[in-house]
Amino acid sequence: MTETALQQTTARPKDAPWLSLKYREMLEAWLFISPTLIGFLIFFLGPLVAVVYYSMTEWNLLTQQATFVGLDNFHDALFVNPDFWHVVRNSVIFALGLVPLNMALALTLALALSRPFFGVVFFRTVFFAPVITSAIAWAIVWKFLLQGEAGAVNQMLAWIGIDGPNWLREPNWAMAAVIVTRVIKMVGLNMILYIAALQAIPRDYEEAARLEGASRWQIFRMIIWPLLAPTTLVIMVITTIGSFKVFDHIYQMTGGGPENGTLVLAYYIYQQGFEFFDVGYASALAMIMFIIVMVLTVVQVTVRRRGMQ
């Protein structure tokens, strides 16, 4: 046996453990991420691909017959069905009412509850409790409170001489009632995010500004608000996405009425898919809603980043 062959023979036992260790580590890494990867494929990517396919079919749940129709469902929604743009308008009104009101109230509460004082934990708990309360239970309670003359809200208004409307049965008031109840339900989450951001701001900035004679408003406008910009962007994005996904409040409190005054996109998709059994059209609407939310998110992030530069 030559010297070169002898060296190759003696090198193999040394190289083999190194190779096996490398592949063993790679296998362990894949095993560690496999639960998340499998969950992503089953619960996100799989349904997403299915919705894209269903959106190009005419599939009725009752007959279980599916016919490929291409982009006809999208064409019907955008150019044929007049109800679609009415629903989009309602969704935009809901978002424009909910997002600013939620963020303004959350920031106000955070400014009031960010400093330690007696009972601050109690008040934080009170305002955060609706977030973890069942959405259906919350909607049922408010549905009773906002009834006509029998509702507690109108009874309280009657004590001070105000004749309250039938909040959930009048088109001019139903949307406002749903927006306000949704804000009260979810404002605690944004409040906590703002409190965390406020507590992360160094107090040296505020103390230095006070020594220079700055007022509270000037301190807030010139120091606190700019430093809250990243948190404000996150809150704005998640609140906007949540406003377009709202379903439980509409389902329980108004059912899209009165006169389709609160028929928003998420509930409209539910109607088409599970009341009218038109899965193909409902899937196309879901894809349109996904695109709308994605575009709004990108626009918000872009505008906010330009404002912070």
N, C-alpha and C positions, 0 to 999 in steps of 0.2 A: 504494500500500500504506500502510495506516495505521501510526501509531507503535506501537500495541499489537501488531499482527500482526508487525511488524518485530522487536519485543522477543522474542516467542514463537519466531520463527524462529531468531534468534541464540542463544536459550537452549537449544535442543534439543541441539546438538552438545556443549554443556558438561555437560548432564544425562546424556546417554547413556553416556559412559564411567563415570560414578559408579554408574549402575545396573548396568552390565555387570560392574564390579568387585565389587559386592555379591553378585550371583548367582554370580560365579566363585568367590568365597571360600566361599559356601555349598556349592557343588558340590565344592570341594576338601575341605571339612570332612566331607561325606558320604562321599567317596571314602576318606578316612583311617580313618573308623570302619566302613566297609563290611566289611572282613574279620572284625572282631569281631562285627558285627551278623549277617552271613551265618552265621558259626559258631554264634552263639546260636540263630538260627532253625532251623538244620539239626540241630544236635547236642543242643539242650536243649528248646526250645519245641516243635519238631516231634515228637520222641519222647514228650514229656509229653502232648501232645494225643492222640497215638496210643494211649498207655497208658490214658488216660481213656476213649477210645472202646472199646478192646478189653475193658476191665473190665466193660462193659455188654453184652458179647456172649458167646455160647457158641461158641468157635472152636477147632477141633481141627486141629493142624498136619498130621496124617496125611490127613484127609479134605479139608482146605482149605475147609470149609464153616463159615460164620459166621452165627449167628442172634442177633438182638437180643433180650436178655432183661432189660434194664433193670437194676435193683438186685438181681437174684436171686443173683448171685455174692457180693455183700457179705452178703446175708442168710444164704447157706449157710455162709460163713466165720464169721460172728459167732454164729449161733444153731443151726446144724445140724451142722456138722463138729466133732466133739470134739477132733480133732487140732490145730485152730488154737490153742485156748487153751493146750494143752500146749506148743506151739511158742513162743507169746508168753511163757509162764512161763520156758522155757529161755533166751529172749533176755534177759529181765529179770535172771535169775540171772547170766548171762554179763556183762551190763553192770554189775551191782552188785558182781561180783567183780573185773572188770577196771579200772573207772574209779578207785576209791579206791586200789587197789594200784599202778596205773600212776602216779597223781599223787603218792602218798606216796614211792615209790621215785625218781621223777624229781626231786622237791624235795630229797630226801636227797642224791642224786648232785650236784645243782646246788650245794647248800651246800658240799659237799666239794670241788668242782672249780671254783668261781667265783673263788677267789683264786689268784694265780700262784705256782707252786712247780715244782721240777724234775720234768719228766715229765708235767705237767698236760695238754699237748696230746696226748700218747700215750694217756692214760686217756680223754680226751674222744673221741678217735677210736675207741677200742675199744668204748665204750658206744654210739656213734652208728653204727658200722658195720652192725649188724643192720638198721637202718632202710632202708638202700640195698641190702640183700641181697635177692635174689629171694625172694618169699614162698613160692613152691612149693618151692624148694630148701631154705629154712629148715624148712618143715613136713616134708619128706622126711627131713632129717637128724634132727629130733627124733622122728619116727616110729620110726626105728631105735634111737635112744637110749632110748626109753621102752617098748621091747618087754619081754616077760616076763623070763624068766631070762637070755635072751641079750642083753638090753639093757644098755648101759653104765651107766645109772643104777642098775639093780638089782644089777649086779655090784659097783659101788662100795659100795652099801648092805650087800651081803653081807660085805664085808671088815670091817665094824664090827658084824656080827652081826644085821643087820636084814633080814628077809625082805620085800622090796618087792613090791607088787601088780603085776598086769598093767595098767599105767596106762590104756591106751587100750581095754581090753576089759572093764573093770568099770564099771558105771553110776555107782558112788559116787566113782570117781576120774577118769573120763574128762573131765568138765567142768572139774575143777580143773587137770588137766594141760594142757588146751587154753588155759585162762585164763593160766596161768603162762607158757607158751611165747609166747603173744601179747604179754604184758606185756614180756617180755625183748626181743621183736622191736621194739616200738614205743616203749619208754621213752626211748630216746635223743633222739627228736624233742622230747618235752616237757622233757627235761633241758636241751636247748639253749635253749628258750624261757625257762625259768626262769633259766638263767645270764645271758642277755641282760637280763632284768628285774633281777636282783640287781646286775649291774654298772652299771645305770642309777641305782641308789639312791645318793644322795650319802653319802659316808663321814662327813660332819660330824655327821649324826644319831647314828650309832653311837658316834663319839668323845665327843660330848656326853653321851650316856647312860652311857658308861663312867666319865666324870668324876663323874657323879652317883651312882656306885656300883651301877649296874644290872648284873645277871648276864647271861650269854649267853642264857639262856632268856627273861628279861624283855625283852632287846633284840629277840629274834626275835618274841616274842608281841605286843609293844606297838609295834614300829617296822617290822620287816622284813615280817611277815605282812600287816599292813594295806596296806602299799605294794605288795604282790604281788597284791592283790585283782583288778585288771583282767586281769593275765596269767593268774591262776587261773581266772577266768571263761572266758577264751578256751580254755584247755586243757581245762577241764571240758566245754565244749560240743563241741569237735572230737573229744574222746575218746569222749564218749557217742555221737555220731553214728557214729564209726568202729566202736564196739562193736556197734551194730545192723546195720552193713553187712558184718560179717565173713563171709567165704565161703571164701576159699582155705584157711585153716587147717582148717576143718570138713571141707571137701571132701577134702583130702589125708590128714588124720590119722585121722578117725573116720568120715567119710561119714554123719554124723548119728547114728551108734550110740554105744555099744551100747544096744539097746532104746529107740532114739530119745532117748537121754539128752542128746545134744548137738545135736539137731535144732533149729537156730535159724531165725529168720524168713527171712533172706536165702537160706539153703540150701533151705529149704522152698519158696520161690518158684521156685528153680532146678529142684527136683524136679518141681513141678507143670507148669512150662512146657516143660522139655527132656527129662524122663524120661517123664512121663505125657501130654505134648503138649496139655495143657489151657491154652492161652494166655489165654483169657478169665478163668479163675479165678486164674491166676498174676498177671495184670494187676491184678485186684481186690486181691489180697494186697499187691502193690507199692504201690498207692494207700493201703492201710491202714497199711503200714509208713511211708510218707511222712508221713501224718497223725500217727502216734505220735511219730516223730522231731521233727516240727515242734512238737508240743505240749510235749514234754520240753525242747526248746530254749527255747521261750518261757517256760516255768516256771522254768528255771534262770536265764535272764537277769533275769527279774522278781525272783526271790528274792534273787539276788546284788546287784542294784542297790539293793534295799531295805536289804540288810545294809550296803551301803557308805554309805548316807545318814546 
